């Protein structure tokens, strides 16, 4: 049993990183992520954590340093969000294709312009193609646990991919709630440091980051596809081990009252808590609504999502980032449609956009979504554009 | 144990620098120590000293899933007496039979006539004077927590002392426990 401590999401993550005995941490501060690396630098300064903490001049350098650290066999960590993540972009692709493990925490925040430090999923979703394993938590406990689970997946010899863990900025990062903090020994015995990947070693020289000409590049990419498939298998194994060790059970998706649901809301992150609370209320009024939260986003749990939704009449997919000009307007909505159609299921969907730039989701907003689902549940024609929830038109 | 039987929500009003976020954190920490589930929710804007600040608590016996804004609090705590110049936002959404606890030199009657609500209980405490006497600084956060706990009785006050021990540097522990005790005893609730 760990110790239940009141913690904001950022401090919770810092404790998990410390317990994983990270060797190299590097970051450039950016709100709302700053207090993760602030706390970590305190741990290093006061001797609680024996690690190198490199204060760098940009996020581009932060991830470059992490790549270098992982290349010599160190357990590396960084945290960022929003513009910082955007500045890391080219290194994200390099790290995943070099098959170097690390954990990077994104404290989800909107992308400029206009300048906005508040929460949505624009930053997280903008790196969905970068070849990283990606998870999104919905509570501070889960944000803490994801770091520990993350190292196990990243360093598994079948995977060797970097992992993104995430939480909602402010709504989790700065909200204090109970978190069960495990002992450093227990965490490290669950996620022991194993050098499972090729490292730079003068005695056993290898070349890293070399040119992959047309004769080789394609095979590297093909292997990344396989590694991602392995990551799903490993994720499922690791969460079972985690539940055995710490008693908290996670899965790629979390379903809520879906068994007999006629309509359902699919989404990601901490807003799903509000949606669950609304489902409880609506059920008391006899409305057959359920919810599905996607926790593991890459590799996308397409089989799980399709199966869970197979008997739902109409699904509303809530995206917290907008893709102007795309067929659905939302990353998650497009993924859910693909998962359903590939499996030949006849489940219909509509899209919701909600909570951009920190606009909070109210119970009334959830009610609007459920009302729209009920209105369209038997309709022949469905809206082709997303329904914008909580915006001034 | 405590008298908390269902969800309890608190809204804190103050100004940057008065420690409102700490008051909400302290309350959540005390509630968690008492065996409840609790959230402490700050609001963020451009953070600067003197600007009006709001924070929230949700406390329950069960796990809390909601992340939505608290719109109908059971209690409102006002750390800055000058916020009374615009009383409407202070009592907005405050439940009937709820509590308004305010740092003020005014009487319960005076406060009631300013806010125009006969359906809520009002607690008055001169927290600024207590803080100046004990801390030699107008940091009223712990005092208003003490007053709130006395008025609402959601938790035994001892859990707040334990929370102070966890959260404050050693030299500030005893003065703040003393402040909570004094405010707990001196608050007038009607």
Interface residues (C-beta under 8 A of the other chain):
Chain A: X4 X6 X32 X117 X118 X168 X170 X171 X174 X175 X176 X177 X178 X270 X271 X273 X274 X276 X277 X360 X361 X362 X363
Chain B: X24 X25 X28 X29 X32 X37 X38 X39 X40 X41 X42 X44 X64 X65 X66 X67 X68 X69 X71
